[in-house]
């Protein structure tokens, strides 16, 4: 972005943090009737677990996760199933434990009224599969599919179990 890469990275993370705070305001406005609570939520986000510090030093991958996750929560409130699937896939590929967003969305889709249940579930799954197929295809074409699968959280749980005889 600038002539110095470090400035560009810091600018990017700063812009991402501002976007996250604004998205938190949008989410709070949708959830709460009170103007006070709608303003308190983004202010709380500013003080969240060293958020400003992480923004200042930059290059923290979980900072990229927060706007995606908050956007996913907005899509849950608005029941935008396809978009929620896309965002939850990006969350899961950014930091695997955030795949809980997709699991929670699946449960919420299944809990919809019977006439909306299948549509919500199908849109959510299709939205999740599109980035997943693209990412897996990219790794497959670059000969790195094995590394992608070996990097999966669930594979580590299975592979890192100590032998029962030890």
C-alpha positions, 0 to 999 in steps of 0.5 A, spaced: 500 500 500 505 504 501 512 504 499 514 501 506 511 494 507 510 495 514 506 501 514 502 497 509 501 491 514 499 496 519 494 500 515 491 494 513 490 491 520 488 498 523 482 498 517 480 491 519 480 493 526 475 499 525 471 495 520 470 490 526 468 495 531 463 498 526 460 491 525 460 490 532 455 496 532 451 494 527 450 487 530 448 490 537 443 495 533 440 489 530 440 485 537 438 491 542 433 496 542 437 501 547 441 506 543 446 505 550 447 498 549 448 499 541 454 504 543 457 500 549 458 494 544 463 497 540 466 501 545 467 494 549 470 491 543 475 496 543 477 494 550 477 487 548 483 482 550 488 487 548 485 488 541 488 495 540 495 493 542 494 487 537 492 492 532 498 496 533 503 491 532 499 488 526 500 481 523 495 477 528 491 472 524 486 472 529 484 480 527 482 477 521 477 472 524 473 477 528 470 481 522 468 475 519 465 472 525 461 478 527 459 478 520 457 471 521 453 473 527 449 479 523 447 474 518 445 469 523 440 475 526 438 476 519 437 469 517 442 470 510 443 462 510 448 462 503 452 468 506 452 465 513 455 459 509 460 463 506 463 467 512 463 461 516 467 457 511 472 463 511 472 463 519 473 455 519 479 456 514 482 462 518 482 459 525 479 452 525 476 452 532 471 458 529 468 452 525 463 453 531 460 458 527 458 453 522 456 448 527 451 453 531 448 455 524 447 448 522 443 447 529 439 454 528 437 452 521 435 445 523 431 449 528 427 453 523 420 452 522 418 446 517 417 449 511 423 453 511 428 448 514 430 444 508 431 451 504 435 454 510 440 448 511 441 447 503 443 454 502 448 454 509 451 448 506 452 450 499 455 457 502 460 453 506 462 448 500 463 453 495 469 456 499 471 449 501 471 446 494 475 452 492 481 452 497 481 444 497 482 445 489 487 450 490 491 446 494 490 440 490 493 443 484 499 446 487 500 439 490 499 441 497 493 437 499 496 432 503 499 438 507 492 442 508 489 435 511 495 434 515 494 441 518 487 440 520 485 440 527 481 433 527 487 430 524 492 432 529 487 430 535 487 423 532 495 423 530 498 426 536 494 421 541 499 417 545 500 409 543 496 405 548 502 401 550 506 407 552 
